[in-house]
Amino acid sequence: MCIRDSIIRRAGENIAAAEVEACLQAHPLVAQVAVPVLDSDDESTLHERIKTSERDMLVEWVGRLAREDFHLDDRAVRLGGAPT
């Protein structure tokens, strides 16, 4: 299932980021953010709001990963050194 299919089928309801990620993610999860679906949304307005949220999250997390220690825990990135 592609993003477009998910958005069209879920219009008018909240979409959990995990639902969209499920069709794209083949790498460890670094961060996620929920993007509300508004009654007035169409595919274009929702897509723009998703892209804005993704850009904000990308800037935040690239900075954090550059400044802080992190490790992989299964399929997620965890801040802090590796557990002992």
C-alpha positions as CSV (number, residue, x, y, z in Angstrom):
1,M,0.0,0.0,0.0
2,C,1.4,3.4,-0.8
3,I,1.0,6.7,1.1
4,R,-1.6,8.0,-1.4
5,D,-3.8,4.9,-0.7
6,S,-3.5,5.3,3.0
7,I,-4.4,9.0,2.9
8,I,-7.4,8.6,0.7
9,R,-8.8,5.7,2.7
10,R,-8.2,7.4,6.1
11,A,-9.4,10.9,5.1
12,G,-11.5,12.4,7.9
13,E,-9.9,10.3,10.6
14,N,-6.6,10.6,12.4
15,I,-3.7,8.8,10.8
16,A,-1.1,7.3,13.0
17,A,2.4,7.7,11.6
18,A,2.9,4.0,12.0
19,E,0.2,3.2,9.5
20,V,2.0,5.3,6.8
21,E,5.5,4.1,7.9
22,A,4.4,0.4,7.6
23,C,4.6,0.7,3.8
24,L,7.8,2.6,3.7
25,Q,10.0,1.6,6.6
26,A,12.8,-0.8,5.9
27,H,15.3,0.9,8.3
28,P,15.4,1.6,12.0
29,L,12.8,4.0,13.4
30,V,14.4,7.2,14.5
31,A,11.4,9.4,15.3
32,Q,7.7,9.7,14.4
33,V,5.1,12.4,14.7
34,A,1.3,12.2,14.5
35,V,-0.3,14.5,11.9
36,P,-4.0,15.2,12.4
37,V,-6.4,14.9,9.5
38,L,-8.8,17.8,9.4
39,D,-12.3,17.7,8.0
40,S,-11.3,20.3,5.4
41,D,-8.2,18.3,4.2
42,D,-7.9,17.0,0.7
43,E,-4.9,14.9,-0.5
44,S,-2.8,18.0,-1.3
45,T,-3.3,19.9,2.0
46,L,-2.7,16.8,4.1
47,H,0.4,16.0,2.1
48,E,1.8,19.5,2.7
49,R,1.2,19.3,6.4
50,I,2.9,15.9,6.5
51,K,5.9,17.3,4.6
52,T,6.1,20.3,7.0
53,S,6.1,17.9,10.0
54,E,8.7,15.7,8.4
55,R,11.0,18.6,7.8
56,D,10.7,19.8,11.3
57,M,11.4,16.4,12.7
58,L,14.3,15.8,10.3
59,V,16.0,19.1,11.5
60,E,15.5,18.2,15.1
61,W,16.7,14.6,14.9
62,V,19.7,15.1,12.6
63,G,20.9,17.7,15.1
64,R,20.3,15.4,18.1
65,L,22.0,12.4,16.5
66,A,25.0,14.6,15.6
67,R,25.3,15.9,19.2
68,E,24.2,12.9,21.4
69,D,25.2,9.3,21.7
70,F,22.7,6.8,20.4
71,H,22.4,3.0,19.8
72,L,20.1,0.7,17.9
73,D,17.6,-1.3,19.9
74,D,16.0,-3.8,17.7
75,R,14.5,-1.6,14.9
76,A,14.6,1.7,16.9
77,V,17.2,4.3,17.5
78,R,17.6,5.1,21.2
79,L,19.4,8.1,22.6
80,G,22.2,7.4,25.1
81,G,25.0,4.9,25.0
82,A,24.5,1.2,24.4
83,P,23.0,-0.6,27.4
84,T,25.5,-2.7,29.3
